[in-house]
Amino acid sequence: MPKTVNVHVSTADAELEFAIQSSTTGKQLFDQVTRTIGLRETWYFGLQYTDTYGLLGWLELKKKVQSQDVKKETPLKFKLKVKYYPEDAGEELIQEITRHMFYLQVRESVLTEEYYCPPETAVLLASYAVQAKFGDYKPHSHKEGFLEKERLLAPRVLSQHSLSKQQWEDRVVTWYSEHKGMTRDDSTLEYLKIVQDLEMYGINYFDITNKKGSPLLLGIDALGVNIYGKDDKLTPKIGFPWSDIRHVSFANKKFLIKPVDKQAPDFVFYVTKMRQNKRILDLCMGNHELYMRRRKPDSIEVQQMKAHAREEKEMKVGERMALQKEKQAREDAERQHQEMVERIRHYEEEMEKAHRDLELSKAEALLLEQRMREAEEEREELEEAQRKADEARRHAEEAIHLEKAEREIKEREAAEAQFLLEQKLEEAREREEETRKLHEELEAARHEMEIKERALEEARNAPPKIITVVHEVKQEKAENHRNENPLIQNGSDSSSDDDSEERKGHDLLSDNDVLEPPSYDRVIVVDKDVRVKALSDELAASKVDSQMTRNDVIYRKNQSEGRDKYKTLKQIRAGNTKHRVEVFESL
């Protein structure tokens, strides 16, 4: 029975264990890993390992796993990582799992400062990372300090500003609260769109020298190769797009690039170890292959994946809309229930008030009865006064023949009695009117009390209105599709030590191939939002100058000069190839 070898593969969010045969090739292991996690856009990825010299390398697909210079340990350890990057993640990455894998890797590169990221952009990125993990911001559940244990900002960003953890959280939450409604996939895609505009995104750097022996850096990415100063990875000095490169090869530690322009001299540089040249050749071939594919019609496989991705997106949009309707219906039902509870509470308050009013009305009724008794007494007194007035008039008439003085006295007494009578009549009319009004108010209060008692009884007996929405979500069985990787082409299967002579080469373009150069007319995403500038000004007030790094200084200088990633690339790749090679030689 063939001997098996244990293999451990780490992905961005999983740990996998496999047992392989001694004859298993790199491609067989790679296919097994990608099938396991359901990854179909395999051409961006590779299996990375640490070699016996402690350097990072990529597993060659055509060679047997055990014949490669993987560090001998049990189990053999690999990492599934992004090896080649797209020009535009938003346009090119098709499947959600691919975007998620990219997101996890580039987020780690930002947090570990493998990519330089200015603090204002770091805060914006952190807000999308929080949206991807926690969903919509909910003030009632996302209380102050809920991000305390989250790893959101690089140590450099934290140390360069005199802000507390809570102050950083406040700034992240300010942006986070504006992402309401974004799904995890939407959030990770926005994250990728911002990160791809960073100067160091997707670049593999190598130490090289020119013919003069000047120490420089070679950067390889999706758009071509660039030359950097030894201490500046942000600002390339010279660049060559893949459309300018016809052939790449190396002999031992010398690497040679032949331009498409046959009048231009070869572009030659040197590395310290031949292993570096092997990796440079591998990255050139893979990136160039993707560069060409992007400029050709999609293959049937890619068309199918895009069609399937569109269908999945439409289905998810439909599901989100249905879930949103269900959520809205539940919220409406809950609101109606709360309104019903509020109405009952209001009725109970009104009932209590009506009881108080009734008690007050009863007191007023007692007062009314008392006043009615008093009015009756006054009426009797009035009748008595009337009797006395009549008697006085009668006496006055009888005394008509009395002496004048006595008659005047009698008339005066009669006038006084008449005045008193009229006064008593007026008071009686007023009291009768007041008694009538009090009686009407008492009747109205009793009627209103009866209405409120009936309304309260109806509210108590009516069940709350609840709306239930049944939502069916179809789950499609995920397809695992075995996918050939046509992009990585290797040279001979033979391997050799760094001190031995080896030659390898690869034609990137034939004489008939004509490729369009990349477009650099792109706008940095964060530059579109004036709020990022405002945040930058705000953070500048808390900046600790003593913690500024060389990259900070370079970035701010480029920014003050109006330069960004794409403007710089456009500038360094302008002019003819011959001139750019001459500039490289003069560095």
Beta strands, then each sheet from edge to edge (+ up, - down):
strand 1: 4-10
strand 2: 15-21
strand 3: 45-50
strand 4: 56-58
strand 5: 76-82
strand 6: 204-209
strand 7: 215-220
strand 8: 224-229
strand 9: 232-241
strand 10: 245-251
strand 11: 254-259
strand 12: 267-270
strand 13: 503-507
sheet 1: 2+ 1- 5- 3+ 4-
sheet 2: 6+ 7- 8+ 9-
sheet 3: 12+ 11- 10+ 13-
end
